[in-house]
Amino acid sequence: MITNDIKEKVKKILTDHLEIKQLRKTAERFAILDEVYSIQGHFDIETLFVHMKNKKYQVSRATLYNTVEVLLECNLIIKHQFGKNQAMYEKAYMYRQHDHLICQDCEHVFEFCDPRLQQIQQMAGEILKFDIDRHSLTLYGKCQGIIKNGKCAHGFKPLK
């Protein structure tokens, strides 16, 4: 759950970044930031564009792409490439390390966390003399429901 306190902190991070980079502090950039931190889960630029339009914001796709780049620069969002041609993003402030499992039939993204991966990361860092601050693991597979019944057990329909 994103609180107003978190939204104020991310606004401050963006404001500081814009000042350091000598970029304009526009209402559109802050509206996009607010929308990003209102979305649950992963999103793409087109989804973000639709969310903004539905809320009657007059924001161009170019402004969205440019602002997303700024948000990436100041570590307020994370970019994922889940094997599709389309980049997916998620909030990064108060980021809880997690990994992803993607259904190859319905393309739904499931998040999971396993503390053993943190142990592997720590051990690899010690052995190879690296200071690892994060990792990314994406697993691809087919939902057992689709394999057995031709229907996704999670209620998603295959895209084929």
C-alpha positions as CSV (number, residue, x, y, z in Angstrom):
1,M,0.0,0.0,0.0
2,I,1.4,3.4,-1.0
3,T,0.8,6.0,1.6
4,N,0.8,9.8,1.2
5,D,4.1,9.8,3.1
6,I,5.7,7.6,0.5
7,K,4.3,9.8,-2.3
8,E,5.8,12.9,-0.7
9,K,9.2,11.2,-0.4
10,V,9.2,10.1,-4.1
11,K,8.1,13.7,-5.1
12,K,11.1,15.0,-3.1
13,I,13.5,12.5,-4.8
14,L,12.1,13.6,-8.2
15,T,12.4,17.3,-7.3
16,D,16.0,16.9,-6.2
17,H,16.9,15.0,-9.3
18,L,15.3,17.5,-11.6
19,E,17.2,20.3,-9.8
20,I,20.5,18.5,-10.0
21,K,20.0,17.8,-13.7
22,Q,18.6,21.3,-14.3
23,L,15.4,19.9,-15.8
24,R,12.0,21.6,-15.6
25,K,9.7,20.7,-12.7
26,T,6.5,20.3,-14.7
27,A,3.0,19.4,-13.4
28,E,2.9,16.6,-16.0
29,R,6.0,14.9,-14.6
30,F,4.6,15.0,-11.1
31,A,1.2,13.7,-12.3
32,I,2.9,10.8,-14.0
33,L,4.9,10.0,-10.9
34,D,1.7,10.1,-8.8
35,E,0.0,7.8,-11.3
36,V,2.9,5.4,-11.4
37,Y,2.8,5.1,-7.6
38,S,-1.0,4.5,-7.7
39,I,-0.7,1.5,-10.1
40,Q,-0.5,-1.9,-8.5
41,G,2.0,-4.2,-10.0
42,H,3.7,-4.0,-13.4
43,F,2.8,-1.6,-16.1
44,D,3.8,-0.6,-19.6
45,I,3.8,2.8,-21.2
46,E,0.5,2.2,-23.0
47,T,-1.2,1.1,-19.8
48,L,0.1,4.2,-18.1
49,F,-1.1,6.4,-21.0
50,V,-4.6,4.9,-20.7
51,H,-4.7,5.4,-17.0
52,M,-3.7,9.1,-17.5
53,K,-6.3,9.6,-20.2
54,N,-9.0,8.0,-18.1
55,K,-8.2,10.6,-15.4
56,K,-8.5,13.4,-18.0
57,Y,-4.8,14.2,-18.0
58,Q,-3.5,15.8,-21.2
59,V,-0.2,13.9,-21.4
60,S,1.4,12.9,-24.7
61,R,3.2,9.5,-25.2
62,A,6.4,11.4,-25.8
63,T,6.1,13.1,-22.3
64,L,5.4,9.7,-20.8
65,Y,8.5,8.1,-22.4
66,N,10.7,11.1,-21.4
67,T,9.4,11.1,-17.8
68,V,9.8,7.3,-17.5
69,E,13.5,7.8,-18.5
70,V,13.8,10.4,-15.8
71,L,12.2,8.1,-13.2
72,L,14.6,5.4,-14.2
73,E,17.6,7.7,-13.8
74,C,16.6,8.6,-10.2
75,N,15.7,5.0,-9.3
76,L,12.0,5.6,-8.7
77,I,11.0,2.8,-11.1
78,I,12.6,-0.4,-12.4
79,K,12.5,-1.6,-16.0
80,H,11.9,-5.3,-16.9
81,Q,12.1,-7.0,-20.2
82,F,10.1,-10.2,-19.8
83,G,10.9,-11.6,-23.2
84,K,8.3,-9.6,-25.1
85,N,9.0,-6.6,-27.3
86,Q,7.5,-4.3,-24.6
87,A,9.2,-3.1,-21.6
88,M,7.4,-3.4,-18.2
89,Y,8.0,-1.2,-15.2
90,E,7.3,-1.2,-11.5
91,K,7.8,1.1,-8.6
92,A,11.2,1.0,-7.0
93,Y,10.9,3.2,-3.8
94,M,10.6,0.9,-0.8
95,Y,11.4,-1.9,-3.3
96,R,11.1,-5.4,-1.9
97,Q,13.4,-7.7,-3.7
98,H,11.4,-10.3,-5.5
99,D,11.6,-12.4,-8.6
100,H,9.2,-13.2,-11.4
101,L,7.5,-16.3,-13.0
102,I,5.8,-15.7,-16.3
103,C,3.2,-18.0,-17.9
104,Q,4.2,-18.6,-21.5
105,D,0.6,-19.1,-22.5
106,C,-1.3,-16.2,-20.8
107,E,1.8,-14.0,-20.1
108,H,0.6,-13.3,-16.6
109,V,3.5,-12.2,-14.3
110,F,3.6,-13.8,-10.9
111,E,5.9,-12.4,-8.2
112,F,7.6,-14.6,-5.6
113,C,10.3,-14.2,-3.0
114,D,12.6,-17.0,-1.7
115,P,15.2,-16.2,1.0
116,R,17.5,-18.9,-0.4
117,L,18.1,-16.6,-3.5
118,Q,19.5,-13.9,-1.1
119,Q,21.8,-16.5,0.4
120,I,23.1,-17.5,-3.1
121,Q,23.5,-13.8,-4.0
122,Q,25.5,-13.2,-0.8
123,M,27.7,-16.4,-1.3
124,A,28.4,-15.5,-5.0
125,G,29.4,-12.0,-3.9
126,E,31.8,-13.3,-1.2
127,I,33.4,-15.9,-3.6
128,L,33.8,-13.5,-6.5
129,K,34.6,-10.4,-4.3
130,F,31.5,-8.5,-5.5
131,D,29.3,-6.1,-3.5
132,I,26.0,-7.2,-5.0
133,D,23.1,-4.9,-4.3
134,R,20.3,-6.6,-6.2
135,H,19.5,-9.4,-8.7
136,S,17.0,-10.2,-11.3
137,L,15.6,-13.7,-11.9
138,T,12.8,-14.4,-14.3
139,L,11.4,-17.9,-14.8
140,Y,9.2,-18.9,-17.7
141,G,6.8,-21.8,-17.8
142,K,3.3,-23.1,-18.4
143,C,0.6,-23.0,-15.8
144,Q,-0.3,-26.5,-14.7
145,G,-3.9,-25.8,-15.3
146,I,-3.2,-25.0,-18.9
147,I,-1.1,-28.2,-19.3
148,K,-3.8,-30.4,-17.7
149,N,-7.1,-28.7,-18.7
150,G,-6.2,-26.3,-21.5
151,K,-7.4,-23.5,-19.1
152,C,-5.2,-21.4,-16.8
153,A,-5.7,-22.3,-13.2
154,H,-5.4,-18.6,-12.3
155,G,-8.4,-17.6,-14.4
156,F,-6.4,-16.1,-17.3
157,K,-7.1,-17.2,-20.9
158,P,-4.2,-18.1,-23.1
159,L,-3.4,-15.5,-25.7
160,K,-3.0,-17.9,-28.6
